[in-house]
Amino acid sequence: MEPSEFYLDNNSNNSFLEEEEIQTKIEDCKKHISEGETFLYLDSIEDTIQLCAEYDFVREGLFLAEAIIHVAPYNSEAWLYKGIFLNNLFEYEEAYESLKKTLAFNPNDVEVLINIAIAEENLGLLDRASESLRHVLEIEPTNTDALFNLGLHYEKRDNYEKAAFYFEKVLKLEPKSSDALYELGYCYENIDKLDNALDAYERYLDLEPYSSTGWYNKGIVLLRKNKFEQAADTFELALAINAEFSSSWFNCGIAYANIKKYRKALSCFKEAAKLDPEDETIYFNIAQTYEDLGDLLNAVRYYSKAIKLDADFTEAYLARAICNQKLKRYLSALEDVETVLKNDNYHIEALFLKAEIEETFYHSEEAVSCYLKIIDLEPKNFEAHFKLAGALINLGRFKEARDYYLKCIRMKKNHANSFYGIAKAFFLLNEKEKAYTSLLKALSIDPRYKKTILRDFPDLLSSPILQKLLAEQ
């Protein structure tokens, strides 16, 4: 039961009625009222009011309740139903006043107290709502409706531990309360007790096997437990019950993508997009899946769809830029990166990507500027230091490059690539002995650099020192 819904404890034995039958009863009651016979037909009108509450004839029910109040102002049931109908019309303050009238007649009526609590919740009187429910439990400690509503009260406040406590109390009294099991699963999910959540959802599904939301919630828990194959199967069950469940299609796609069944994932995401064509995250995931399949053109196409729906979708701009970079559409890639940096001048990933693209155009000065900005933001960012050193080499700033390679070695003592970079800097500075020492260190860490040295420094092949170093490796 949601807090906004009012509670009825009527144990109705009414079999299913056609709408026309109820409407006929309502018209009969209206006729009696118009003819001044309300009091004579009080029982019949009260029965019809109950039908109005059960079958959602809200305005008609309100009219009949007010008619009874007019002739019997102390009829607590009429005031109760008036409050219920006003609540359903979102007239919360008037509903609350009507319910308080009922409470005045019956201060310890638990049905009224529960409805009062729901009205207080709707009005934002949260402490009062809690007090009213606790009052119910003082009168009836095992009242499961009060316990359940206290659970919902705390759940709405994001106090999932306390909410779970009350739902567990309900289940001790009513082990087959599917509503309590459902909410309990949700609470445990939100406090990362995933095994407990899974248990609650499975017990719920034993009672409600055709609940698509139950299967969906179980699937989400399995996703979070990285049980992707089981999650996919569970979402498929949700979809077998409700094929128009967009979120199930989407998360089924996530599950399949995680087990590298990209074609199945793509099919699921596209079904989700048909049902929810305005959700940019669906198109983003379609694009990612195409990227995983190596279809960069379609990836760009769908990242563009996501951006069209959300012009501030940073991740989509970056992803599209990476695809365009791979497609050698460098200007398009740079344009996307600049869009990101316009909104966030210190976006680390965008700065790295901009630097890489600028270096493609031999704009090493621009690349250096990006790497320096990253280092300013993250002084211990190894990758930025290493790439900055390489950009400085390209600019002929060999001493600065050497210094940044040295900083890299201070961060990673056995980083062969940094020793090799220092060697290059020393050679370019004509400090050959230091260069040889650095080459030797690089070779001792990773002998595969022998081929790299021969490729990068063919002029050194005649060097006796280098020949000796290579012979020793």
Secondary structure, DSSP 8 states (H G I E B T S, - for coil): --TTS-------------HHHHHHHHHHHHHHHHTT-TTTTHHHHHHHHHHHHHHT-HHHHHHHHHHHHHH-TT-HHHHHHHHHHHHHTT-HHHHHHHHHHHHHH-TT-HHHHHHHHHHHHHTT-HHHHHHHHHHHHHH-TT-HHHHHHHHHHHHHTT-HHHHHHHHHHHHHH-TT-HHHHHHHHHHHHHTT-HHHHHHHHHHHHHH-TT-HHHHHHHHHHHHHTT-HHHHHHHHHHHHHH-TT-HHHHHHHHHHHHHTT-HHHHHHHHHHHHHH-TT-HHHHHHHHHHHHHTT-HHHHHHHHHHHHHH-TT-HHHHHHHHHHHHHTT-HHHHHHHHHHHHHH-TT-HHHHHHHHHHHHHTT-HHHHHHHHHHHHHH-TT-HHHHHHHHHHHHHTT-HHHHHHHHHHHHHHSTT-HHHHHHHHHHHHHTT-HHHHHHHHHHHHHH-TTHHHHHHHH-GGGTT-HHHHHHHHH-
